[in-house]
Amino acid sequence: MVGGDEARRKPDPEGARAILERRGVLPPQAVLVGDSLIDLQMARAAPLRFVAVGWGLVAPERLAGAGAAAIVRTASELAAALGM
């Protein structure tokens, strides 16, 4: 999800909520996978379960310090966190 004209920019949860609504998915059924503090803030605001990836914009330690409960460091770990 990126910022644009279709919704307010992250961390406002409007865009995430609109996508879920269009797909008929309730927030407890969804997971937001992200790599930034903004993603974590949006997940909290939506509210959505958040899985942080450790290969993106923000160091995993910083995401953990901000309260990210699930941090994965590989694609295999991400698949497992998503139950795949």
Backbone as numpy.savetxt, mean C-alpha at the origin, in Angstrom:
# Nx Ny Nz CAx CAy CAz Cx Cy Cz
-0.70 2.87 -8.28 -1.55 4.03 -8.28 -0.64 5.25 -8.28
-0.93 6.18 -9.12 -0.16 7.41 -9.18 -1.11 8.59 -9.06
-0.54 9.74 -8.79 -1.35 10.95 -8.72 -1.70 11.43 -10.11
-2.81 12.09 -10.23 -3.22 12.61 -11.52 -4.52 13.37 -11.39
-5.16 13.61 -12.51 -6.40 14.38 -12.53 -7.62 13.57 -12.09
-7.50 12.24 -12.07 -8.66 11.40 -11.78 -9.01 11.35 -10.31
-8.09 11.70 -9.43 -8.35 11.68 -7.98 -7.32 12.57 -7.30
-7.57 12.85 -6.04 -6.58 13.60 -5.26 -5.30 12.76 -5.15
-4.21 13.43 -4.93 -2.92 12.74 -4.83 -2.79 11.99 -3.51
-1.99 10.92 -3.56 -1.66 10.19 -2.33 -1.01 11.16 -1.35
-1.27 11.06 -0.09 -1.87 9.95 0.64 -3.39 9.99 0.78
-4.07 10.92 0.11 -5.53 10.93 0.17 -6.03 9.58 -0.33
-6.91 8.91 0.41 -7.35 7.56 0.03 -8.45 7.53 -1.04
-8.87 8.69 -1.53 -9.98 8.74 -2.48 -9.75 7.84 -3.69
-8.56 7.87 -4.28 -8.28 7.06 -5.46 -8.34 5.58 -5.18
-7.75 5.15 -4.07 -7.78 3.74 -3.69 -9.21 3.29 -3.44
-9.97 4.09 -2.73 -11.36 3.72 -2.44 -12.18 3.62 -3.72
-11.96 4.54 -4.66 -12.70 4.51 -5.92 -12.38 3.25 -6.72
-11.12 2.87 -6.76 -10.73 1.65 -7.48 -11.40 0.43 -6.85
-11.35 0.34 -5.53 -11.97 -0.79 -4.85 -13.47 -0.84 -5.12
-14.11 0.31 -5.06 -15.56 0.37 -5.29 -15.90 -0.09 -6.71
-15.14 0.38 -7.70 -15.39 -0.02 -9.09 -15.23 -1.53 -9.28
-14.34 -2.13 -8.52 -14.06 -3.57 -8.65 -14.93 -4.41 -7.71
-15.71 -3.75 -6.85 -16.57 -4.48 -5.92 -15.79 -5.16 -4.80
-14.69 -4.53 -4.40 -13.83 -5.08 -3.35 -13.93 -4.21 -2.11
-14.11 -4.84 -0.96 -14.15 -4.12 0.31 -12.72 -3.93 0.83
-12.44 -2.84 1.54 -11.09 -2.61 2.05 -10.49 -3.78 2.83
-11.26 -4.51 3.66 -10.64 -5.63 4.37 -10.19 -6.77 3.45
-10.66 -6.77 2.21 -10.29 -7.80 1.25 -9.07 -7.40 0.41
-8.59 -6.19 0.56 -7.54 -5.66 -0.31 -6.22 -5.48 0.44
-5.17 -5.40 -0.34 -3.83 -5.14 0.20 -3.20 -4.06 -0.67
-2.59 -3.09 -0.03 -1.83 -2.08 -0.75 -0.36 -2.45 -0.61
0.30 -2.66 -1.74 1.73 -2.95 -1.77 2.42 -1.64 -2.13
3.34 -1.20 -1.29 3.96 0.09 -1.55 5.40 0.15 -1.11
6.06 1.24 -1.49 7.48 1.40 -1.19 7.81 2.75 -0.58
6.79 3.44 -0.07 7.04 4.78 0.46 6.20 5.07 1.70
6.59 6.10 2.40 5.83 6.54 3.57 4.46 7.07 3.16
4.39 7.67 1.98 3.10 8.16 1.46 2.15 6.98 1.23
2.68 5.88 0.69 1.85 4.68 0.50 1.33 4.17 1.84
2.19 4.14 2.84 1.79 3.70 4.17 0.70 4.61 4.74
0.85 5.90 4.58 -0.16 6.85 5.06 -1.49 6.64 4.35
-1.44 6.38 3.05 -2.68 6.16 2.30 -3.35 4.87 2.75
-2.57 3.82 2.98 -3.14 2.56 3.45 -3.85 2.75 4.78
-3.25 3.50 5.66 -3.87 3.76 6.96 -5.17 4.55 6.81
-5.18 5.51 5.90 -6.34 6.38 5.72 -7.50 5.65 5.04
-7.22 4.62 4.24 -8.26 3.97 3.42 -9.32 3.20 4.22
-9.12 2.39 5.18 -7.92 1.70 5.62 -7.71 0.38 4.84
-6.46 0.09 4.54 -6.08 -1.11 3.82 -4.91 -1.78 4.51
-4.83 -3.09 4.41 -3.63 -3.79 4.87 -2.48 -3.35 3.98
-1.32 -3.15 4.57 -0.16 -2.63 3.83 0.99 -3.61 3.90
1.56 -3.90 2.75 2.79 -4.68 2.66 3.83 -3.80 1.99
4.90 -3.52 2.71 5.97 -2.68 2.19 6.99 -3.55 1.47
7.47 -3.05 0.34 8.56 -3.72 -0.36 9.85 -2.99 -0.05
10.90 -3.75 0.19 12.16 -3.18 0.61 13.10 -2.80 -0.50
12.61 -2.76 -1.74 13.49 -2.43 -2.86 13.06 -1.16 -3.58
12.34 -0.31 -2.90 11.81 0.88 -3.54 12.43 2.17 -3.05
11.60 3.18 -2.92 12.04 4.53 -2.60 12.61 4.68 -1.20
12.06 3.95 -0.24 12.41 4.16 1.16 13.03 2.89 1.74
14.06 3.06 2.53 14.73 1.92 3.15 13.76 1.16 4.05
13.87 -0.17 4.08 12.96 -0.97 4.91 12.97 -0.56 6.39
14.10 -0.17 6.89 14.20 0.24 8.30 13.36 1.48 8.57
13.32 2.36 7.61 12.53 3.59 7.77 11.03 3.27 7.72
10.65 2.36 6.83 9.24 1.94 6.77 8.83 1.25 8.07
9.71 0.42 8.61 9.42 -0.25 9.88 9.28 0.77 10.99
10.17 1.76 11.01 10.12 2.80 12.02 8.84 3.62 11.96
8.25 3.70 10.76 6.99 4.44 10.59 5.78 3.57 10.90
6.02 2.28 11.19 4.92 1.43 11.60 4.49 0.37 10.61
5.22 0.21 9.50 4.87 -0.86 8.56 5.07 -2.21 9.24
4.01 -2.99 9.34 4.08 -4.27 10.05 4.66 -5.37 9.17
4.40 -5.31 7.88 4.87 -6.34 6.96 5.83 -5.71 5.95
7.06 -6.18 5.96 8.06 -5.69 5.00 8.67 -6.90 4.32
8.64 -6.90 3.00 9.22 -8.00 2.24 10.42 -7.48 1.46
11.38 -8.37 1.22 12.62 -7.96 0.56 12.82 -8.61 -0.81
11.98 -9.58 -1.14 12.08 -10.24 -2.44 10.68 -10.46 -3.01
10.63 -10.75 -4.31 9.35 -11.04 -4.94 8.73 -12.31 -4.35
9.56 -13.27 -4.00 9.05 -14.51 -3.38 8.41 -14.21 -2.04
9.03 -13.35 -1.25 8.44 -12.97 0.04 7.12 -12.22 -0.17
7.06 -11.39 -1.22 5.83 -10.66 -1.50 4.72 -11.64 -1.87
5.02 -12.61 -2.73 4.03 -13.61 -3.11 3.51 -14.34 -1.88
4.40 -14.70 -0.98 3.99 -15.40 0.24 3.11 -14.50 1.11
3.48 -13.23 1.23 2.70 -12.29 2.05 1.30 -12.09 1.48
1.16 -12.27 0.16 -0.13 -12.10 -0.49 -0.88 -13.42 -0.59
-0.29 -14.50 -0.07 -0.95 -15.80 -0.09 -0.94 -16.46 -1.46
0.08 -16.18 -2.23 0.17 -16.74 -3.59 1.11 -17.92 -3.63
